[in-house]
Amino acid sequence: MKIGLHISDFTWDGGAPELRFKLGEIARRAEEAGVDRISVMDHLWQMPSLGPPEHEMLEAYTTLGWLAAKTERVKLLALVTAVGHRAPGLLAKAVTTLDVLSGGRAILGIGVGAGADESAGLGLPFPPAAERFERLEETLRIVKQMWSADEGPFDGKHYHLARTLNSPQVLSRPHPPILIGGGGEKKTLKLVARYANACNPAAVDLGDAARKLDVLRRHCAEEGRDYDQIEKTAGHRFDLGKNGEHVTKTIEHLHALAELGFTQTHGPLLHVSEPGQLDLFGEKVIPAAEKL
């Protein structure tokens, strides 16, 4: 099993003047520790579950560009891009740019999005869920077209592109991996089976995770897709304890996820801005996970 680091909180000592230095140092140390990928949220205000909206929050793709410059190996993604935050053509260009400037390390993480308050506050579209799913599917079709040799138009229900030219083209072949986030069993996991290279089903517990993978397997059969070709990623909040007292419990949970078929665990590390936590991560968790 591989481990990914999700950075969801930028409210650190020193505030905005020190933020770029701390973020760069975290990325460097995470890469040295053996992390497979680093992700950030595509939120513009902090999520209510993590803090008040006034807490620091960086725009996702600008941040990923900074992380690309500070690392050499880790894969980079938004977990996950909200479909309403960018027009599909612009999103394809943003991920392409990240892929080119990182040397082929971009992943497109995408979903229907959440956060009606921040969208309303900043004047971004946030239509009803049914329309967001329609826009998500059209966006997936558009980015795959832009990452191909087809420069023709795209004429959908919600999006109309006169020419899907994309130059320079991505370095990743055939295109950056597409990860769809969310565990909706009727729509989201069906889109995973149809379009994605990876899923992150946002399960609430191990039993829920197992059921969602069974649903995905059924959708793959209906779509004529090889279930084993889809990377299964699971979210996990890494709380190792100040002195590593929770490391064993963490490894046991990773083992349980691996038994279900997950090959990537991805989540925030509590107290990530404290160097000792990343040291524990690299010394204890990642070596154990690599054996699963």
N, C-alpha and C positions, 0 to 999 in steps of 0.2 A: 504494500500500500504506500502511496505517495502522500505527502502532506503539503497543503497550501496554507498560506497566511493571508487572512482577510483583515484589512485595516479599516475599521469603521468609526473610529473616534480620533479626532485630531485636537482635542482639548488637553494640551500638555503644558507642563511648566515652561514658562518663557513666552507663551502666547505666539501670535503671528510672526514676530521678528525671528524667532528661533525655529519655527515650524519646518522650514525647508531643510535645515541642517539635521534636525531630529529624524525627519522622514527619510532622508537620504541615508543616515546612519542605520536606522532600523532595516531598510532594504538591504544594505550592504551586509549587515550581520546575519540577516535571515538567509541570504544567498550563501554565505559562508557556512551556515549551520546545515545546509542541505535542503532547504525548502524548494519544492518543485515549482510553485507559482505564487504570485502575489496579486491580490485583488483589492479593489476599493468599491465602495457603494456608488450607485448613480443617484444620489440624493443631493439636493441643493440646500436643504435644512437638515438638521440632525433629526433622526427618528425619535418619536416619543418614548420608545422603549429604552433608548440609550441616553436621553438627556433632553433638555429644552431646545426649541428650535434655534435659539440664539447661540448655541454652542458652535464652535468652528466646524465648517464643512467645506471641503474643496471640491471643485468641479472635476468629474471623474477623468475625462480624457486628457485634460491638461496635466493632471496629477500622474497619469500613466506615462505620459511623455517624460516627465521629470524622473520617474522611476526607471524608465528605459535607459536614461542617461547615467543612472547611478548603479546599474547592474549589467551583467554580461550573459547570464545563463537563464535566470528564472523566466517563466512565461508570465504574461501580464494580461489582466482582464478587469472589466467591470462586472461585479457580481450583485445584480445584473443590470444591464442597460435598460432603462425605462423606454418603451417604444414611443411614447409621446414626447420625449425630450428633444429629439432631433428628427428632421426629415430623413427618410431612408437613404437618399443619395449622399447626404452629408455624413450620416453614420458610416456608410461604406467607405467614404474618403477618410474619416477619422481613424477607423480601424486599419485601413490600408496604410495610412501614414505611420501609425504605431508599429505596424508589422515591418515596414521598410526601415524605419529608423532604429528599431530594436534588433534588426537582423533576423526577422522571421519568428518573433516570439509572441505575437499577438493571438489572443483568443477573443472571439465575440461571445460574451455572455449577454443574454437578452431575455426579457420577459414582458408581461403586460404592464408592469409598473404598479406602484402604490404611492400614496402621498398626495391625496387630493388637495390638502391645505397648501402645500408648497407650490403645487402647480397653479392653483388659483392665485396665490400670493404673488407669483412671478409671471403670471400671464401665459402659462403653458397649457396646451390642450390636455384635458383629462376626461374623455368621453366615457359613457357607460362601459361596463366590462365586455359586453358582447361586441361592441365596436372596437375596443382595444384588441380583442382577439383577432378580429378581421384585419386590423392594421398590422398586428404582429405577423400574421401569415403573409401578407403582402410584402412586408419588410424583409422577411426571410427569402422570399422569391427574388426581390430586387437585389439584395446583397449578393446572392449566389449568381445572379445574372451579371452583376458588375464585376464579379471575380472570375468571369469566364471570358471567352473570346467574343461573346455576343454584345455588340454595342448598340443594338436596336432599341426601339422605344419600349416602354412598359406602360400599359394602360389598364389600371385596376379600378376598383370601386372607390378607393380613397386616395390613391397616389397615381400621378401621371407624369412620366419622365419621357422627354422627347428623344434623348440619346443617353444611353447608360455607359458613356465613356469613362474609363477609370485608368488614368496614367499619372504616375507609374503604377504598374500592377503589383499585387502582393508578392512577397517572396515565398510565403508558405504555399505548399502545393498539396492538393489542388487549390486550396484556399485556407485561411485561418480557421481552426476548428470552431464550430458553432455549439455553444452550450445554452440550452434553454432552462431557465430557472422556474420552479413552481411545481406543485404536485397535483394540480387538477387532473382528475382521472379521465374525464370525458374529452377535454380540449387540449390541455397543456401536454399531457403525455402522448397524445395522438400526434401533436406537432413535433414532439421529440422523435417519434418513430418515423415521421415523414421527412424531416429536414435536418435533424441535429446530429452532431458527433458525440455529444455528451449531455447528461441531464444532472440536475440538482433538485430532487423532488421535495425538499423542504418538509420532510417527515417529522412528526412530533415525537415519535418513539420508534423502537426497533420493530415492533409489530406493524406499525403504520408504514415504515420503510419497506418491509417485506411485501406488504400488500401492494404498494405502489410499483414495486419492481415486477410483480406478477401482472399488474395491469399493463405496464409497459411491454412486457413480453407478448401479451395478447395483441396489443396494437401493432407491434412489429410483425407478427404473423399476418395480420390483416393487410399491412402495407407491403408485404413481401420483403421485409428488412431483416437483416441478420442482427438479432438482439445482442450478440456478443461483440459486435462492432461498436456499440455505443458505450462510452465511458460512463460509469456510474459514480457520481460524486456525492458525498454526504456532508452536510453542515455539522460542525461541532465547535462548541465554545471551549477553548483550551484554558482551563484553570488548573495550573500545576501546583498552586500553593507557593507561599513565599520561599519556602525551603525545599520544594519538591515533594511535599507530603501527599499530593494528589496525583503524582505521576503514575503510580500503579493502577489507580482507578481509570485514568485516561487511557492507558494502554489496553486495559481489559475491554473498554468500550470500543476502541479501534479494532480489536480482535473480533468482537461481535459484529461490527460492520463488515469486516472482511469476510466473515462467514456467510453473510447475506449476498456477497458479490460486489460490494463497493471496492473500488480500486484507488479512490482519491478521497481524502477527507480534507475539508477546507473550512477554516473559521478563524475568528479573532483569538488572539492570545492575551489573556488578562495581564495587565501591567506591561504591555509590550514595550513601552518607552523606558523600562528599567532593564539595563543590559543583562542582569542576572537571569531574567526570565528567558531571553533568547539563548543564553548559554545552556540552561536546563533543556530547552527545546532541542538544541542540537546534540547535547550529550546523552539525553535519555529517550525522548519521544521519537525523534526521527530514526535513529538506528533500530529501535524496536519495531517501528512501523514498517521499515524496509524488509523485515523478516516475515511479515504477514503475507 
